[in-house]
Amino acid sequence: MFALYQLSIAIGIITMPLAIAARQAGVTLPLHRLLARIETAYENANADQ
């Protein structure tokens, strides 16, 4: 689960320039919601251990 969490963070960082360009063009990408969901799942998985 930790690897998936780290991978999602890396994908978010890599796609940041795309998100900035899209926002300037008037389009928003919901990456923050995806990262928040993955973070919650990661925290819930660690709480069970």
C-alpha positions in Angstrom: 0.0 0.0 0.0 2.9 2.3 0.8 4.3 1.9 -2.8 0.9 2.8 -4.3 0.7 5.9 -2.1 4.2 6.9 -3.1 3.5 6.2 -6.8 0.3 8.4 -6.7 2.3 11.2 -5.1 4.9 10.9 -7.9 2.2 10.9 -10.6 0.7 14.0 -9.0 4.1 15.8 -9.1 4.8 14.7 -12.6 1.4 15.9 -13.9 1.6 19.2 -12.0 2.8 21.2 -15.1 -0.1 19.7 -17.1 -2.6 20.7 -14.4 -1.2 24.2 -14.3 -1.5 24.6 -18.1 -5.0 23.1 -18.1 -6.1 25.5 -15.3 -4.8 28.5 -17.3 -6.8 27.2 -20.2 -9.9 27.1 -18.0 -10.0 23.4 -17.4 -9.5 21.9 -13.9 -8.2 18.4 -13.2 -9.4 16.7 -10.0 -6.0 15.4 -8.9 -6.3 16.8 -5.4 -9.4 14.7 -4.8 -7.7 11.5 -6.1 -4.7 12.1 -3.9 -6.9 12.8 -0.9 -8.8 9.5 -1.4 -5.5 7.5 -1.7 -4.1 9.2 1.4 -7.3 8.3 3.4 -7.1 4.7 2.2 -3.4 4.5 3.1 -4.1 5.9 6.6 -7.0 3.5 7.1 -4.9 0.6 6.1 -2.2 1.6 8.5 -4.7 2.0 11.3 -5.7 -1.6 11.0 -2.1 -2.8 11.6 
